[in-house]
Amino acid sequence: MKVVSVVGARPEFIQATPVSRALRKNHEELLVHTGQHYDYKMSQTFFDELGIPVPDYNLEVGSGSHAGQTA
């Protein structure tokens, strides 16, 4: 089964770690990063330290307006 997981904010990285590990044992997970934090230290550090796989897709929404991020 293919499962899509979406992460964007720092608490989501922490919550996604055990879920991602469990999913990847028996399923294909596609990881989507919203790119909400455009600063390296705000997101990539979590991927590195928590051992979360590199996202398959990065939406790169950045810090724009809510309308721009949603579009």
C-alpha positions as CSV (number, residue, x, y, z in Angstrom):
1,M,0.0,0.0,0.0
2,K,1.2,3.5,-0.8
3,V,0.8,6.1,2.0
4,V,1.4,9.9,1.7
5,S,2.6,11.7,4.8
6,V,2.8,15.5,5.0
7,V,5.0,17.4,7.5
8,G,5.7,21.0,7.8
9,A,6.0,22.4,11.3
10,R,8.6,21.3,13.9
11,P,6.2,19.3,16.1
12,E,5.1,17.4,13.1
13,F,8.6,16.2,12.4
14,I,8.8,14.7,15.9
15,Q,5.3,13.1,15.6
16,A,6.1,11.8,12.2
17,T,9.3,10.0,13.1
18,P,7.8,6.8,14.7
19,V,4.9,6.8,12.2
20,S,7.3,6.9,9.3
21,R,9.5,4.1,10.6
22,A,6.4,1.9,11.2
23,L,4.9,2.6,7.8
24,R,8.1,1.9,5.9
25,K,8.4,-1.6,7.3
26,N,5.5,-2.9,5.3
27,H,4.3,0.0,3.0
28,E,5.6,2.5,0.6
29,E,5.6,6.0,2.1
30,L,5.8,9.2,0.1
31,L,7.0,12.0,2.4
32,V,5.9,15.5,1.5
33,H,7.5,18.5,3.2
34,T,5.5,21.7,3.0
35,G,8.7,23.8,3.2
36,Q,7.1,26.0,5.8
37,H,10.5,26.6,7.4
38,Y,12.8,28.0,4.7
39,D,15.8,28.2,7.1
40,Y,18.0,25.1,7.1
41,K,18.1,24.9,10.9
42,M,14.4,25.1,11.2
43,S,13.7,21.8,9.3
44,Q,16.7,20.0,7.9
45,T,18.2,19.6,11.4
46,F,15.1,17.6,12.4
47,F,15.4,15.3,9.4
48,D,19.1,14.7,10.2
49,E,18.8,14.3,14.0
50,L,15.6,12.2,14.0
51,G,16.6,10.1,11.0
52,I,13.5,11.0,9.0
53,P,14.1,10.1,5.3
54,V,14.7,12.9,2.8
55,P,11.2,14.1,1.6
56,D,10.1,12.8,-1.8
57,Y,8.5,16.2,-2.5
58,N,9.1,19.7,-1.1
59,L,6.3,22.2,-1.7
60,E,8.5,25.1,-0.7
61,V,5.6,27.3,0.6
62,G,8.1,29.4,2.7
63,S,6.9,32.2,4.8
64,G,4.5,33.9,2.4
65,S,0.9,35.0,3.1
66,H,-1.6,32.4,4.1
67,A,-3.3,32.8,0.7
68,G,0.0,32.3,-1.1
69,Q,0.9,29.3,1.0
70,T,-2.4,27.7,0.3
71,A,-2.4,28.3,-3.4
